[in-house]
Amino acid sequence: MPRLRLSIPVWVILLVVFSGPGFCFEKNQLTLDSAIGIALRKNQSLKARDQEVKGAKAGQKVSRGELLPRLDAYGGYLRTANPMLVIPMTEFGGEPPAFTRNHYQSGLRLNLPLYEGGRRWYEVTASDLSRLIAEEQLDFSRQETIANVTNTFKQVLSFKTLAKAQLKALDALKKAQADTKKRLELGRVAPVELMKMETQVARQEQDLIHTRQAALRARQGLALLLGENPAQLREPTGRLTTKIPNLPVPDKTALENIVLKRPDIRKAQEEVKLAVVEIKKQRGYHLPEIALVGDYGQRAGSGLNDNEEVWSAGINLKFNLYAGGRIKAKVSQAEARFAAAQARFEQQKLSAMNEIVQARSRIDEAGKRIGMAEKTIISARETYRIEELKYKTGAGTITDSLLAQAAWFEATALKAEAVYELEKALVDYRLASGTIEEGPDYD
């Protein structure tokens, strides 16, 4: 059977492979989804929160273990000043018991708490609530990390957009500067016109440097959020949106229901429950403690002779009669902490609802600012074209041209700022409403 020969050139195959959607020529390029994924894996603050959850789960095991009986093995040696009985004198008569100064003992000791005013069960409940609090804190930290990464990522894109606009303006200024030099050589303009142009070019170059350095600092901040070395920066790639989603206007009841689903609000709610448990636990110290105790072992004298099996079993009862007012004070302290936790919970709910309505207001404001900026850009661009044409034909001045160009750039900068404010407000709204992990609904 003849061998088949490929007629497709190798360079065509390489072009198809390297042009695929999963291939990127720049290793440092970074999409928003990739940035969020990296942050959720490598952010050190999230790792710390995750360890706190593991610690809280271990605390659950500790508190539950306190409900089980405790069995201890013991052993010991005692030398006394005077000889003492090795084994107790069980009855009169017969052979007298042995005396020795060396005493050995070993055995098992059992302690099973039967009742302690419910304090051990309250410890179990408290450990369960502590685990929930740690998990809610982890969830909210995840959401905050996603929001911070998204905002910083979009900030870098905003600076890049602004830098492009500044670079275009700078190129236009340099072209005008070159034209002014030619006109000065021909004696058609005064030297002061060139000086004004050079001043404007220098100012524009400074603004561009500032924007590029601000973008660099934002990339460094992004690296920190990603848990990466800021010396090895990635290049965010993507787009900014100017589309405003149709967001619902929640009423009072709907607004409260929204914030009650937020992890940080649920955490505050669990902290109130934890404070209630602490009050009950402290009140339990007024109640008696009952425990089942037992002991089984061996006692022996010198040379391990004259040993005897010994055991005991019984119930211990402990009831506090007076503790110097400490129990009452601890109850009062727990009640004060409960009141504080309740106040914090109510305040956090109000703050969360305020974050939602304010983020929504900022979204509306940014949308209107974008619309106004776009209209201003069209008008400023046309004004600049007219003034530049007038200047080139001798009917206008370089000052009018520069003022028109500055107005055009200012309108472009205002739009870039408004676009970023829209993006940030959208992220803040999703964070405030607890939907940040669901992804944007305006793509």
Order of alpha helices (4+ residues) and beta strands (2+ residues): alpha-beta-alpha-alpha-beta-beta-alpha-alpha-beta-alpha-alpha-beta-beta-alpha-alpha
